[in-house]
């Protein structure tokens, strides 16, 4: 994650949010875990991923680098570089101030 310089392993069979929680990072906020609430929104800056259904109220249907996605609904196909968005980014910024 570019905002926090955190790194963690994530297998292609687990979504990014689950891997982050398993690694002990609390940078990505967690909500419904089903793609509906939008709390875990991140932006993929680099890398490829597969995705499950996500609420279009929170993200666009576009897929690929530079797209906003929900961490609870993406599965890595390569190494990913992500940026925190929304309340996750606000929380990290206030912690480091």
C-alpha positions as CSV (number, residue, x, y, z in Angstrom):
1,X,0.0,0.0,0.0
2,X,1.6,3.2,-1.1
3,X,0.0,5.3,1.7
4,X,1.5,3.2,4.6
5,X,4.3,1.3,2.9
6,X,2.7,-1.9,4.3
7,X,3.2,-5.2,2.4
8,X,1.4,-8.5,2.9
9,X,1.0,-11.8,1.1
10,X,-2.3,-12.5,-0.6
11,X,-3.0,-15.8,-2.5
12,X,-5.2,-15.7,-5.6
13,X,-7.9,-17.6,-3.7
14,X,-8.4,-15.0,-1.0
15,X,-9.6,-11.4,-1.4
16,X,-7.3,-8.6,-0.6
17,X,-9.2,-7.5,2.5
18,X,-9.1,-10.9,4.1
19,X,-5.3,-11.1,3.5
20,X,-4.8,-7.7,5.0
21,X,-6.7,-8.6,8.1
22,X,-4.9,-11.9,8.3
23,X,-1.5,-10.0,8.1
24,X,-2.6,-7.8,11.0
25,X,-2.8,-4.5,9.1
26,X,-5.7,-2.3,10.0
27,X,-5.2,0.2,7.2
28,X,-8.0,-1.0,5.0
29,X,-11.3,-0.4,6.8
30,X,-13.6,-3.3,7.0
31,X,-17.4,-3.4,6.7
32,X,-19.9,-5.9,5.2
33,X,-17.3,-8.1,3.4
34,X,-19.8,-8.6,0.6
35,X,-19.2,-5.7,-1.8
36,X,-22.1,-3.6,-0.7
37,X,-21.0,-1.0,1.8
38,X,-18.0,0.5,0.0
39,X,-16.0,1.0,3.2
40,X,-13.0,-1.0,1.9
41,X,-12.6,1.0,-1.3
42,X,-9.0,1.1,-2.7
43,X,-7.4,2.1,-6.0
44,X,-5.3,-0.4,-7.8
45,X,-2.3,1.5,-9.1
46,X,-0.4,-1.5,-10.6
47,X,-1.1,-5.2,-11.1
48,X,-4.0,-7.4,-12.3
49,X,-6.8,-9.0,-10.4
50,X,-10.1,-10.8,-10.7
51,X,-13.1,-9.4,-9.1
52,X,-16.4,-10.5,-7.7
53,X,-19.6,-8.4,-7.8
54,X,-19.3,-4.9,-6.3
55,X,-22.0,-2.3,-5.6
56,X,-21.9,0.2,-8.5
57,X,-23.0,2.8,-6.0
58,X,-19.4,2.8,-4.7
59,X,-17.3,1.8,-7.8
60,X,-17.6,1.8,-11.5
61,X,-17.8,-1.4,-13.5
62,X,-14.4,-0.7,-15.1
63,X,-11.6,-3.2,-14.3
64,X,-7.8,-2.7,-14.4
65,X,-5.0,-0.4,-13.2
66,X,-6.2,3.0,-12.0
67,X,-9.6,1.7,-11.1
68,X,-11.3,2.1,-7.7
69,X,-12.4,-1.3,-6.3
70,X,-13.5,-2.9,-3.1
71,X,-10.8,-4.8,-1.3
72,X,-13.3,-7.4,-0.1
73,X,-14.1,-8.4,-3.7
74,X,-10.8,-8.5,-5.6
75,X,-8.4,-11.5,-5.9
76,X,-4.8,-10.9,-7.0
77,X,-3.6,-12.3,-10.3
78,X,-0.2,-10.6,-9.8
79,X,1.5,-8.4,-7.3
80,X,-0.7,-5.4,-6.6
81,X,0.2,-1.8,-5.6
82,X,-2.9,-0.1,-4.0
83,X,-3.8,3.2,-2.6
84,X,-6.2,3.8,0.2
85,X,-9.3,5.8,-0.5
86,X,-12.0,7.4,1.6
87,X,-12.1,6.9,5.3
88,X,-9.2,4.5,5.2
89,X,-7.0,7.2,3.8
90,X,-8.3,9.8,6.2
91,X,-7.6,7.5,9.1
92,X,-4.0,6.8,8.0
93,X,-3.3,10.5,7.4
94,X,-4.5,11.5,10.9
95,X,-2.5,8.7,12.5
96,X,0.8,10.0,10.8
97,X,0.1,13.7,11.6
